């Protein structure tokens, strides 16, 4: 369900967010020498996570009806490692998939029984650790980067010309970003990469950590009731059940939609309802968010239907 009827020709709130992200990026990079290093890293992380939230909106056809223009707005490879056009494809697959199912949902953090059985002791400990939020934030960005780039290298090696072209443009654009950051602004590359790419990705993982759970309940998408800061930073994607139920609705309309459809109650009967990210930090710093093996994997392999499929 796209929910695009009655949309504005240009969604100005979304466009404004994108322009503020880009302006903020320029300002932080150019004036980093006037700021303490810790503040620079924090601002880079916030801007990086916010731009990723903006790119997420772009994948759903915002803020204009012209895909080429939306792509142009979000293409800039500020994070260096993840091509926007590839992210758009995989995120679209995520929405069309059986959510949480490994090998089907490209954003799943679960593994299959076979993957667990063939994992060594170190990998099993790693998979267990990734169910705790502090470890996910510490190691998750590196894991995602390595996994994504390694998979892309294999695909390009097998002759994927589309992906090779995507990466050619990505590397050219990333070279331009590095030239501006290092050559023009004289910012150390380690500082930029750590703040924008790594910490920005980690901050985004605060949102994604608990947003899906493999359950037989009414929905596999959670709802996090949060304040204005995280709501704006994540562009209300914390209202995740409402977003998955109506993915074409722009971010600024999600709170009203979530209330009208009773998304909080639906999530409470399914993937989970949280009072805020403080609750998620408190709970999942001392207990795992979920098991490692997808709980429905045996039924999936047996060919039985899986309930609560969301498209």
C-alpha positions in Angstrom: 0.0 0.0 0.0 1.7 3.2 -1.2 -0.7 5.8 0.2 0.4 8.4 -2.4 -3.1 9.8 -3.2 -3.3 13.5 -2.3 0.4 13.9 -1.8 2.0 17.3 -2.4 3.9 17.8 -5.6 6.9 18.6 -3.4 6.9 17.6 0.3 8.7 20.6 1.7 9.3 19.2 5.3 11.3 16.3 3.8 13.1 18.5 1.4 14.0 20.9 4.2 15.5 18.0 6.2 17.7 17.0 3.3 18.9 20.5 2.8 19.7 20.9 6.5 21.6 17.6 6.5 23.8 18.8 3.6 24.3 22.3 5.0 25.1 20.8 8.4 27.6 18.5 6.8 29.4 21.4 5.1 29.4 23.5 8.2 30.8 20.7 10.5 33.5 19.8 8.1 34.6 23.4 7.3 34.6 24.6 10.9 35.8 21.4 12.7 39.0 23.2 13.9 36.9 25.6 16.0 35.3 22.7 17.8 36.5 20.1 20.3 37.2 16.8 18.7 34.5 15.0 20.8 31.9 17.6 19.8 32.9 17.2 16.1 32.5 13.5 16.3 29.1 13.8 18.0 27.8 16.3 15.4 29.1 14.2 12.5 27.3 11.1 14.0 24.0 13.0 14.3 24.3 14.5 10.8 25.2 11.0 9.4 22.3 9.3 11.1 19.9 12.1 10.1 21.0 11.9 6.4 20.4 8.1 6.5 16.9 8.8 7.8 16.5 11.2 4.9 17.7 8.6 2.4 15.2 6.2 3.9 12.4 8.6 3.0 13.8 8.9 -0.5 13.5 5.1 -1.0 9.8 5.5 -0.5 9.3 8.1 -3.2 9.7 11.3 -1.1 9.9 14.3 -1.4 8.9 14.4 -5.1 7.2 12.1 -7.5 10.4 12.1 -9.7 12.7 9.2 -8.8 15.7 10.7 -10.6 15.3 13.9 -8.5 15.0 12.0 -5.3 18.0 9.9 -6.2 20.0 13.0 -6.9 19.1 14.4 -3.5 20.3 11.4 -1.7 23.1 10.1 -3.9 26.0 12.0 -2.2 28.2 9.3 -0.7 29.0 11.2 2.6 29.2 7.8 4.4 31.8 6.6 1.8 30.9 2.9 1.9 27.2 2.4 1.1 25.9 3.3 -2.4 22.4 4.9 -2.1 21.1 3.2 -5.2 21.9 -0.2 -3.8 20.4 0.7 -0.5 17.2 1.7 -2.3 17.0 -1.7 -3.9 17.7 -3.7 -0.8 15.3 -1.7 1.3 12.5 -2.2 -1.2 13.2 -5.9 -1.0 13.0 -5.7 2.8 9.4 -4.2 2.5 8.4 -6.9 0.1 9.9 -9.8 2.1 8.7 -12.1 4.8 10.1 -9.8 7.5 12.9 -11.2 9.7 13.4 -14.4 7.7 17.1 -14.8 7.0 18.0 -15.2 3.3 14.6 -13.6 2.4 14.7 -10.3 4.3 18.0 -8.5 3.4 17.8 -6.6 6.7 17.3 -9.6 9.0 19.7 -10.1 11.9 18.6 -13.7 12.5 20.4 -16.8 11.1 19.1 -20.2 10.0 19.6 -23.4 11.8 22.1 -24.5 9.2 24.1 -21.3 9.5 24.2 -21.7 13.3 25.2 -25.4 13.0 28.1 -24.5 10.6 29.3 -21.6 12.7 32.4 -22.0 14.8 32.6 -21.2 18.5 33.9 -17.6 17.9 31.2 -16.8 15.4 28.5 -18.2 17.7 29.8 -16.0 20.5 29.7 -13.0 18.2 26.1 -13.8 17.1 25.1 -14.1 20.7 26.8 -10.8 21.6 25.1 -8.9 18.7 21.7 -9.5 20.5 22.9 -7.0 23.2 22.6 -3.3 22.3 26.0 -2.1 23.5 27.8 -4.8 21.5 25.6 -4.1 18.4 26.5 -0.5 18.5 30.2 -1.2 19.1 30.7 -3.9 16.4 27.6 -3.7 14.3 28.7 -1.0 11.9 32.0 -2.8 11.2 30.1 -6.1 10.7 27.6 -4.5 8.3 30.3 -2.7 6.3 32.5 -5.9 5.9 29.5 -8.1 5.1 28.0 -5.7 2.5 31.3 -4.9 0.8 32.4 -8.5 0.7 29.1 -9.6 -0.8 29.3 -6.8 -3.4 32.9 -7.9 -4.4 31.6 -11.4 -4.9 28.7 -10.3 -7.0 30.9 -8.0 -9.1 33.4 -10.9 -9.5 30.5 -13.0 -10.8 29.8 -10.4 -13.5 27.1 -8.1 -12.0 27.6 -5.1 -14.3 24.9 -3.0 -12.6 26.6 -3.3 -9.3 30.0 -2.6 -10.8 28.6 0.6 -12.3 27.1 1.5 -9.0 30.4 1.1 -7.3 32.3 3.0 -10.0 30.1 6.0 -9.3 30.3 5.5 -5.6 34.1 5.4 -5.6 34.2 8.5 -7.8 31.8 10.4 -5.4 33.6 9.2 -2.3 36.9 10.5 -3.8 35.2 13.9 -4.1 34.0 13.7 -0.5 37.6 12.8 0.7 39.0 15.6 -1.4 36.7 18.2 0.2 37.1 16.8 3.8 40.9 16.4 3.7 42.1 18.7 0.9 39.8 21.6 1.4 38.8 21.5 5.1 42.0 19.8 6.4 40.0 17.4 8.6 41.8 14.1 9.4 40.2 11.3 7.4 40.1 9.1 10.5 38.1 11.7 12.4 35.6 12.1 9.6 35.2 8.3 8.9 34.9 7.5 12.6 32.3 10.3 13.3 30.2 10.3 10.2 30.4 6.8 8.8 30.9 4.6 11.9 29.3 6.6 14.7 26.5 7.7 12.4 25.8 4.1 11.5 25.9 3.1 15.1 23.3 5.8 16.0 21.1 4.5 13.2 21.4 1.1 14.7 19.8 2.4 17.9 16.6 2.7 15.8 16.9 -0.6 13.9 18.0 -2.7 16.9 14.5 -3.6 18.1 12.3 -2.6 15.2 11.6 -6.1 14.0 11.0 -9.4 15.9 10.2 -12.8 14.6 6.9 -13.5 16.3 3.6 -15.3 15.5 1.7 -12.2 16.7 -0.2 -9.6 14.9 2.9 -7.8 13.5 6.7 -8.2 13.3 7.2 -4.4 13.4 7.6 -2.6 16.7 6.6 0.8 17.9 8.9 3.0 20.0 7.2 6.0 21.7 10.0 8.6 21.9 10.5 12.3 22.3 11.1 15.0 19.7 14.8 14.6 19.4 14.8 10.9 18.3 11.5 11.4 16.5 13.1 14.0 14.3 16.5 12.2 14.0 14.8 9.0 12.8 12.0 10.9 11.0 9.4 9.0 13.0 10.6 5.6 11.7 10.4 4.6 15.4 6.7 4.2 14.6 7.7 1.2 12.6 4.5 -0.7 12.4 2.7 2.3 11.0 5.5 2.7 8.5 5.3 -0.9 7.3 1.6 -0.9 7.2 1.6 2.3 5.0 5.1 2.8 3.6 4.1 5.6 1.3 3.1 7.9 4.1 5.7 10.7 4.7 7.4 10.9 8.0 5.6 13.9 9.3 2.2 12.3 8.8 3.2 9.0 10.7 2.3 10.1 14.2 -1.3 10.9 13.3 -1.5 7.7 11.3 -0.1 5.6 14.1 -2.6 7.0 16.6 -5.6 6.6 14.2 -4.8 3.0 13.4 -3.9 2.0 17.0 -0.3 1.0 16.0 0.9 1.0 19.6 -1.6 -1.6 20.7 -1.0 -3.7 17.5 2.8 -3.7 18.2 2.2 -4.6 21.8 0.5 -7.7 20.6 3.3 -8.5 18.2 6.9 -7.3 17.9 6.8 -5.0 20.9 5.8 -1.6 22.3 8.5 0.4 24.0 8.2 3.6 26.0 11.4 5.0 24.4 15.0 4.2 23.6 15.9 4.5 27.2 13.8 1.4 27.9 15.6 -0.4 25.0 19.0 0.5 26.3 18.0 -0.6 29.9 16.5 -3.9 28.9 18.9 -5.0 26.2 22.1 -4.1 27.8 21.6 -6.9 30.3 19.5 -9.4 28.3 19.4 -10.4 24.7 16.8 -8.9 22.4 16.1 -12.1 20.6 17.5 -15.6 20.0 20.1 -16.1 17.3 18.3 -18.7 15.2 15.1 -17.6 13.5 12.3 -19.2 15.6 10.3 -20.1 12.6 13.2 -21.5 10.5 12.3 -25.1 11.0 8.7 -24.4 9.7 10.1 -22.5 6.8 12.4 -25.3 5.8 9.5 -27.7 6.1 7.5 -25.6 3.7 4.8 -24.6 6.3 3.3 -21.1 6.0 4.7 -18.3 8.2 2.1 -16.1 9.9 2.1 -12.3 10.2 3.7 -11.7 6.7 4.0 -8.0 6.0 4.4 -6.5 2.5 
